[in-house]
Amino acid sequence: MKNIVIGVASVIVLVLLLFCIYTLQGDATRKTESSDSITQAMENAAAKMTEDEEVYTGNEEFRTAFVQNLMLQLDSASDVKVKILMSDYQKGLIQAEVTQHYKTPRGDEKDVTQTRTILVEKNKKEPIGKGERNP
């Protein structure tokens, strides 16, 4: 009888420990995922700009490209809220705050918020004939 009680208590402790680990891992995973996703989405939106400067004709298109890229990057089951804090497609500047709202295995609701800013460096190409001579 004593061994059965110890066995049941051990199983209960093990289950609680697994829930704790799962909760902590979920937090870390969502923080890493949102951080990486925001960065990648901003870089993808900016990459189009460096390839072709005329690809965006307004801030709204630049913002839309970022949000579309972000939604493609995020995988976890959570509600996502994207807030564009600042954007200027002419300067290649965008700052965004992304909040993921999710439930833990215990049923608690948590939020993970990440804020990122990116500034695209544009390389101006000089036409041949100006500056250095082409041999």
CNS distance restraints for C-alpha pairs under 8 A (distance, minus, plus):
assign (resid   1 and name CA) (resid   5 and name CA) 6.50 0.50 0.50
assign (resid   2 and name CA) (resid   6 and name CA) 6.34 0.50 0.50
assign (resid   3 and name CA) (resid   7 and name CA) 6.01 0.50 0.50
assign (resid   4 and name CA) (resid   8 and name CA) 6.14 0.50 0.50
assign (resid   5 and name CA) (resid   9 and name CA) 6.08 0.50 0.50
assign (resid   6 and name CA) (resid  10 and name CA) 6.03 0.50 0.50
assign (resid   7 and name CA) (resid  11 and name CA) 6.25 0.50 0.50
assign (resid   8 and name CA) (resid  12 and name CA) 6.28 0.50 0.50
assign (resid   9 and name CA) (resid  13 and name CA) 6.23 0.50 0.50
assign (resid  10 and name CA) (resid  14 and name CA) 6.06 0.50 0.50
assign (resid  11 and name CA) (resid  15 and name CA) 6.16 0.50 0.50
assign (resid  12 and name CA) (resid  16 and name CA) 6.25 0.50 0.50
assign (resid  13 and name CA) (resid  17 and name CA) 6.06 0.50 0.50
assign (resid  14 and name CA) (resid  18 and name CA) 6.17 0.50 0.50
assign (resid  15 and name CA) (resid  19 and name CA) 6.30 0.50 0.50
assign (resid  16 and name CA) (resid  20 and name CA) 6.30 0.50 0.50
assign (resid  17 and name CA) (resid  21 and name CA) 6.24 0.50 0.50
assign (resid  18 and name CA) (resid  22 and name CA) 5.99 0.50 0.50
assign (resid  19 and name CA) (resid  23 and name CA) 6.07 0.50 0.50
assign (resid  19 and name CA) (resid 105 and name CA) 6.90 0.50 0.50
assign (resid  19 and name CA) (resid 106 and name CA) 7.86 0.50 0.50
assign (resid  20 and name CA) (resid  24 and name CA) 6.22 0.50 0.50
assign (resid  21 and name CA) (resid  25 and name CA) 5.95 0.50 0.50
assign (resid  22 and name CA) (resid  26 and name CA) 5.99 0.50 0.50
assign (resid  22 and name CA) (resid 105 and name CA) 7.78 0.50 0.50
assign (resid  23 and name CA) (resid  27 and name CA) 6.40 0.50 0.50
assign (resid  23 and name CA) (resid 104 and name CA) 6.13 0.50 0.50
assign (resid  23 and name CA) (resid 105 and name CA) 6.72 0.50 0.50
assign (resid  24 and name CA) (resid  28 and name CA) 6.35 0.50 0.50
assign (resid  25 and name CA) (resid  29 and name CA) 5.92 0.50 0.50
assign (resid  26 and name CA) (resid  30 and name CA) 6.10 0.50 0.50
assign (resid  26 and name CA) (resid 104 and name CA) 7.81 0.50 0.50
assign (resid  27 and name CA) (resid  31 and name CA) 6.21 0.50 0.50
assign (resid  27 and name CA) (resid 112 and name CA) 7.72 0.50 0.50
assign (resid  28 and name CA) (resid  32 and name CA) 6.12 0.50 0.50
assign (resid  29 and name CA) (resid  33 and name CA) 5.89 0.50 0.50
assign (resid  30 and name CA) (resid  34 and name CA) 5.90 0.50 0.50
assign (resid  30 and name CA) (resid  76 and name CA) 7.30 0.50 0.50
assign (resid  30 and name CA) (resid 100 and name CA) 7.84 0.50 0.50
assign (resid  30 and name CA) (resid 112 and name CA) 7.07 0.50 0.50
assign (resid  31 and name CA) (resid  35 and name CA) 6.07 0.50 0.50
assign (resid  31 and name CA) (resid 112 and name CA) 6.36 0.50 0.50
assign (resid  31 and name CA) (resid 113 and name CA) 7.84 0.50 0.50
assign (resid  31 and name CA) (resid 114 and name CA) 7.63 0.50 0.50
assign (resid  32 and name CA) (resid  36 and name CA) 6.05 0.50 0.50
assign (resid  33 and name CA) (resid  37 and name CA) 5.83 0.50 0.50
assign (resid  33 and name CA) (resid  74 and name CA) 6.94 0.50 0.50
assign (resid  34 and name CA) (resid  38 and name CA) 5.98 0.50 0.50
assign (resid  34 and name CA) (resid  74 and name CA) 7.03 0.50 0.50
assign (resid  34 and name CA) (resid  98 and name CA) 7.48 0.50 0.50
assign (resid  34 and name CA) (resid 100 and name CA) 7.91 0.50 0.50
assign (resid  34 and name CA) (resid 114 and name CA) 6.80 0.50 0.50
assign (resid  35 and name CA) (resid  39 and name CA) 6.34 0.50 0.50
assign (resid  35 and name CA) (resid 114 and name CA) 6.33 0.50 0.50
assign (resid  36 and name CA) (resid  40 and name CA) 6.06 0.50 0.50
assign (resid  37 and name CA) (resid  41 and name CA) 5.93 0.50 0.50
assign (resid  37 and name CA) (resid  70 and name CA) 6.02 0.50 0.50
assign (resid  37 and name CA) (resid  73 and name CA) 5.33 0.50 0.50
assign (resid  37 and name CA) (resid  74 and name CA) 6.26 0.50 0.50
assign (resid  38 and name CA) (resid  42 and name CA) 6.12 0.50 0.50
assign (resid  38 and name CA) (resid  70 and name CA) 6.13 0.50 0.50
assign (resid  38 and name CA) (resid  98 and name CA) 7.74 0.50 0.50
assign (resid  38 and name CA) (resid 116 and name CA) 6.99 0.50 0.50
assign (resid  39 and name CA) (resid  43 and name CA) 6.15 0.50 0.50
assign (resid  39 and name CA) (resid 116 and name CA) 7.17 0.50 0.50
assign (resid  40 and name CA) (resid  44 and name CA) 6.08 0.50 0.50
assign (resid  40 and name CA) (resid  69 and name CA) 7.96 0.50 0.50
assign (resid  40 and name CA) (resid  70 and name CA) 7.69 0.50 0.50
assign (resid  40 and name CA) (resid  73 and name CA) 7.74 0.50 0.50
assign (resid  41 and name CA) (resid  45 and name CA) 6.20 0.50 0.50
assign (resid  41 and name CA) (resid  66 and name CA) 5.61 0.50 0.50
assign (resid  41 and name CA) (resid  67 and name CA) 7.49 0.50 0.50
assign (resid  41 and name CA) (resid  69 and name CA) 4.78 0.50 0.50
assign (resid  41 and name CA) (resid  70 and name CA) 4.92 0.50 0.50
assign (resid  41 and name CA) (resid  73 and name CA) 7.21 0.50 0.50
assign (resid  42 and name CA) (resid  46 and name CA) 6.03 0.50 0.50
assign (resid  42 and name CA) (resid  66 and name CA) 5.78 0.50 0.50
assign (resid  42 and name CA) (resid  69 and name CA) 7.78 0.50 0.50
assign (resid  42 and name CA) (resid  70 and name CA) 7.96 0.50 0.50
assign (resid  42 and name CA) (resid  94 and name CA) 7.72 0.50 0.50
assign (resid  42 and name CA) (resid 118 and name CA) 6.81 0.50 0.50
assign (resid  43 and name CA) (resid  47 and name CA) 5.86 0.50 0.50
assign (resid  43 and name CA) (resid 118 and name CA) 7.90 0.50 0.50
assign (resid  44 and name CA) (resid  48 and name CA) 6.66 0.50 0.50
assign (resid  44 and name CA) (resid  66 and name CA) 7.62 0.50 0.50
assign (resid  44 and name CA) (resid  69 and name CA) 7.02 0.50 0.50
assign (resid  45 and name CA) (resid  49 and name CA) 6.91 0.50 0.50
assign (resid  45 and name CA) (resid  62 and name CA) 7.02 0.50 0.50
assign (resid  45 and name CA) (resid  65 and name CA) 5.72 0.50 0.50
assign (resid  45 and name CA) (resid  66 and name CA) 5.43 0.50 0.50
assign (resid  45 and name CA) (resid  69 and name CA) 7.25 0.50 0.50
assign (resid  46 and name CA) (resid  50 and name CA) 6.44 0.50 0.50
assign (resid  46 and name CA) (resid  92 and name CA) 6.95 0.50 0.50
assign (resid  46 and name CA) (resid 120 and name CA) 6.15 0.50 0.50
assign (resid  47 and name CA) (resid  51 and name CA) 6.28 0.50 0.50
assign (resid  48 and name CA) (resid  52 and name CA) 6.15 0.50 0.50
assign (resid  48 and name CA) (resid  53 and name CA) 7.85 0.50 0.50
assign (resid  48 and name CA) (resid  55 and name CA) 6.93 0.50 0.50
assign (resid  49 and name CA) (resid  53 and name CA) 5.04 0.50 0.50
assign (resid  49 and name CA) (resid  54 and name CA) 7.42 0.50 0.50
assign (resid  49 and name CA) (resid  55 and name CA) 6.26 0.50 0.50
assign (resid  49 and name CA) (resid  56 and name CA) 7.26 0.50 0.50
assign (resid  49 and name CA) (resid  92 and name CA) 7.66 0.50 0.50
assign (resid  50 and name CA) (resid 120 and name CA) 7.75 0.50 0.50
assign (resid  50 and name CA) (resid 121 and name CA) 7.94 0.50 0.50
assign (resid  50 and name CA) (resid 122 and name CA) 6.15 0.50 0.50
assign (resid  50 and name CA) (resid 123 and name CA) 7.69 0.50 0.50
assign (resid  56 and name CA) (resid  61 and name CA) 5.83 0.50 0.50
assign (resid  56 and name CA) (resid  62 and name CA) 6.04 0.50 0.50
assign (resid  56 and name CA) (resid  89 and name CA) 6.98 0.50 0.50
assign (resid  57 and name CA) (resid  61 and name CA) 6.92 0.50 0.50
assign (resid  57 and name CA) (resid  89 and name CA) 7.96 0.50 0.50
assign (resid  58 and name CA) (resid  62 and name CA) 6.67 0.50 0.50
assign (resid  58 and name CA) (resid  89 and name CA) 6.46 0.50 0.50
assign (resid  59 and name CA) (resid  63 and name CA) 6.10 0.50 0.50
assign (resid  59 and name CA) (resid  87 and name CA) 6.46 0.50 0.50
assign (resid  59 and name CA) (resid  88 and name CA) 5.94 0.50 0.50
assign (resid  59 and name CA) (resid  89 and name CA) 5.37 0.50 0.50
assign (resid  60 and name CA) (resid  64 and name CA) 6.03 0.50 0.50
assign (resid  61 and name CA) (resid  65 and name CA) 6.10 0.50 0.50
assign (resid  62 and name CA) (resid  66 and name CA) 6.41 0.50 0.50
assign (resid  62 and name CA) (resid  87 and name CA) 7.90 0.50 0.50
assign (resid  62 and name CA) (resid  89 and name CA) 6.11 0.50 0.50
assign (resid  63 and name CA) (resid  67 and name CA) 6.27 0.50 0.50
assign (resid  63 and name CA) (resid  84 and name CA) 7.45 0.50 0.50
assign (resid  63 and name CA) (resid  87 and name CA) 7.32 0.50 0.50
assign (resid  63 and name CA) (resid  94 and name CA) 7.97 0.50 0.50
assign (resid  64 and name CA) (resid  68 and name CA) 6.05 0.50 0.50
assign (resid  65 and name CA) (resid  69 and name CA) 6.13 0.50 0.50
assign (resid  66 and name CA) (resid  70 and name CA) 6.09 0.50 0.50
assign (resid  67 and name CA) (resid  71 and name CA) 6.19 0.50 0.50
assign (resid  67 and name CA) (resid  82 and name CA) 7.56 0.50 0.50
assign (resid  68 and name CA) (resid  72 and name CA) 6.43 0.50 0.50
assign (resid  69 and name CA) (resid  73 and name CA) 6.43 0.50 0.50
assign (resid  70 and name CA) (resid  74 and name CA) 6.41 0.50 0.50
assign (resid  77 and name CA) (resid 102 and name CA) 7.30 0.50 0.50
assign (resid  78 and name CA) (resid 100 and name CA) 5.98 0.50 0.50
assign (resid  78 and name CA) (resid 101 and name CA) 5.56 0.50 0.50
assign (resid  78 and name CA) (resid 102 and name CA) 4.80 0.50 0.50
assign (resid  78 and name CA) (resid 103 and name CA) 7.87 0.50 0.50
assign (resid  79 and name CA) (resid 100 and name CA) 5.59 0.50 0.50
assign (resid  79 and name CA) (resid 101 and name CA) 5.03 0.50 0.50
assign (resid  79 and name CA) (resid 102 and name CA) 6.45 0.50 0.50
assign (resid  80 and name CA) (resid  98 and name CA) 6.95 0.50 0.50
assign (resid  80 and name CA) (resid  99 and name CA) 5.72 0.50 0.50
assign (resid  80 and name CA) (resid 100 and name CA) 4.60 0.50 0.50
assign (resid  80 and name CA) (resid 101 and name CA) 6.38 0.50 0.50
assign (resid  81 and name CA) (resid  98 and name CA) 5.74 0.50 0.50
assign (resid  81 and name CA) (resid  99 and name CA) 5.10 0.50 0.50
assign (resid  81 and name CA) (resid 100 and name CA) 6.46 0.50 0.50
assign (resid  82 and name CA) (resid  96 and name CA) 7.05 0.50 0.50
assign (resid  82 and name CA) (resid  97 and name CA) 5.95 0.50 0.50
assign (resid  82 and name CA) (resid  98 and name CA) 4.62 0.50 0.50
assign (resid  82 and name CA) (resid  99 and name CA) 6.52 0.50 0.50
assign (resid  83 and name CA) (resid  96 and name CA) 5.68 0.50 0.50
assign (resid  83 and name CA) (resid  97 and name CA) 5.11 0.50 0.50
assign (resid  83 and name CA) (resid  98 and name CA) 6.30 0.50 0.50
assign (resid  84 and name CA) (resid  94 and name CA) 7.59 0.50 0.50
assign (resid  84 and name CA) (resid  95 and name CA) 6.11 0.50 0.50
assign (resid  84 and name CA) (resid  96 and name CA) 4.36 0.50 0.50
assign (resid  84 and name CA) (resid  97 and name CA) 6.34 0.50 0.50
assign (resid  85 and name CA) (resid  94 and name CA) 7.74 0.50 0.50
assign (resid  85 and name CA) (resid  95 and name CA) 5.38 0.50 0.50
assign (resid  85 and name CA) (resid  96 and name CA) 5.26 0.50 0.50
assign (resid  85 and name CA) (resid  97 and name CA) 6.92 0.50 0.50
assign (resid  86 and name CA) (resid  93 and name CA) 7.58 0.50 0.50
assign (resid  86 and name CA) (resid  94 and name CA) 5.60 0.50 0.50
assign (resid  86 and name CA) (resid  95 and name CA) 5.06 0.50 0.50
assign (resid  86 and name CA) (resid  96 and name CA) 7.01 0.50 0.50
assign (resid  87 and name CA) (resid  92 and name CA) 7.73 0.50 0.50
assign (resid  87 and name CA) (resid  93 and name CA) 5.37 0.50 0.50
assign (resid  87 and name CA) (resid  94 and name CA) 4.16 0.50 0.50
assign (resid  87 and name CA) (resid  95 and name CA) 6.26 0.50 0.50
assign (resid  88 and name CA) (resid  92 and name CA) 5.88 0.50 0.50
assign (resid  88 and name CA) (resid  93 and name CA) 5.11 0.50 0.50
assign (resid  88 and name CA) (resid  94 and name CA) 6.41 0.50 0.50
assign (resid  89 and name CA) (resid  93 and name CA) 6.32 0.50 0.50
assign (resid  89 and name CA) (resid  94 and name CA) 7.79 0.50 0.50
assign (resid  91 and name CA) (resid 119 and name CA) 7.56 0.50 0.50
assign (resid  91 and name CA) (resid 120 and name CA) 7.35 0.50 0.50
assign (resid  92 and name CA) (resid 118 and name CA) 7.82 0.50 0.50
assign (resid  92 and name CA) (resid 119 and name CA) 5.50 0.50 0.50
assign (resid  92 and name CA) (resid 120 and name CA) 4.76 0.50 0.50
assign (resid  92 and name CA) (resid 121 and name CA) 7.41 0.50 0.50
assign (resid  93 and name CA) (resid 117 and name CA) 7.41 0.50 0.50
assign (resid  93 and name CA) (resid 118 and name CA) 5.80 0.50 0.50
assign (resid  93 and name CA) (resid 119 and name CA) 4.53 0.50 0.50
assign (resid  93 and name CA) (resid 120 and name CA) 6.41 0.50 0.50
assign (resid  94 and name CA) (resid 117 and name CA) 5.74 0.50 0.50
assign (resid  94 and name CA) (resid 118 and name CA) 5.59 0.50 0.50
assign (resid  94 and name CA) (resid 119 and name CA) 6.75 0.50 0.50
assign (resid  95 and name CA) (resid 115 and name CA) 7.30 0.50 0.50
assign (resid  95 and name CA) (resid 116 and name CA) 5.67 0.50 0.50
assign (resid  95 and name CA) (resid 117 and name CA) 4.16 0.50 0.50
assign (resid  95 and name CA) (resid 118 and name CA) 6.49 0.50 0.50
assign (resid  96 and name CA) (resid 115 and name CA) 5.67 0.50 0.50
assign (resid  96 and name CA) (resid 116 and name CA) 5.65 0.50 0.50
assign (resid  96 and name CA) (resid 117 and name CA) 6.56 0.50 0.50
assign (resid  97 and name CA) (resid 113 and name CA) 6.88 0.50 0.50
assign (resid  97 and name CA) (resid 114 and name CA) 5.67 0.50 0.50
assign (resid  97 and name CA) (resid 115 and name CA) 4.26 0.50 0.50
assign (resid  97 and name CA) (resid 116 and name CA) 6.60 0.50 0.50
assign (resid  98 and name CA) (resid 113 and name CA) 5.61 0.50 0.50
assign (resid  98 and name CA) (resid 114 and name CA) 5.40 0.50 0.50
assign (resid  98 and name CA) (resid 115 and name CA) 6.41 0.50 0.50
assign (resid  99 and name CA) (resid 111 and name CA) 6.43 0.50 0.50
assign (resid  99 and name CA) (resid 112 and name CA) 5.53 0.50 0.50
assign (resid  99 and name CA) (resid 113 and name CA) 4.29 0.50 0.50
assign (resid  99 and name CA) (resid 114 and name CA) 6.56 0.50 0.50
assign (resid 100 and name CA) (resid 111 and name CA) 5.48 0.50 0.50
assign (resid 100 and name CA) (resid 112 and name CA) 5.18 0.50 0.50
assign (resid 100 and name CA) (resid 113 and name CA) 6.45 0.50 0.50
assign (resid 101 and name CA) (resid 109 and name CA) 7.05 0.50 0.50
assign (resid 101 and name CA) (resid 110 and name CA) 5.78 0.50 0.50
assign (resid 101 and name CA) (resid 111 and name CA) 4.54 0.50 0.50
assign (resid 101 and name CA) (resid 112 and name CA) 6.69 0.50 0.50
assign (resid 102 and name CA) (resid 109 and name CA) 5.71 0.50 0.50
assign (resid 102 and name CA) (resid 110 and name CA) 5.56 0.50 0.50
assign (resid 102 and name CA) (resid 111 and name CA) 6.50 0.50 0.50
assign (resid 103 and name CA) (resid 107 and name CA) 5.60 0.50 0.50
assign (resid 103 and name CA) (resid 108 and name CA) 5.49 0.50 0.50
assign (resid 103 and name CA) (resid 109 and name CA) 4.46 0.50 0.50
assign (resid 103 and name CA) (resid 110 and name CA) 6.17 0.50 0.50
assign (resid 104 and name CA) (resid 108 and name CA) 5.29 0.50 0.50
assign (resid 104 and name CA) (resid 109 and name CA) 6.30 0.50 0.50
assign (resid 104 and name CA) (resid 110 and name CA) 7.22 0.50 0.50
assign (resid 126 and name CA) (resid 130 and name CA) 6.66 0.50 0.50
assign (resid 126 and name CA) (resid 131 and name CA) 7.44 0.50 0.50
assign (resid 128 and name CA) (resid 132 and name CA) 7.99 0.50 0.50
assign (resid 128 and name CA) (resid 133 and name CA) 7.48 0.50 0.50
assign (resid 128 and name CA) (resid 134 and name CA) 7.10 0.50 0.50
assign (resid 129 and name CA) (resid 133 and name CA) 6.32 0.50 0.50
assign (resid 129 and name CA) (resid 134 and name CA) 7.49 0.50 0.50
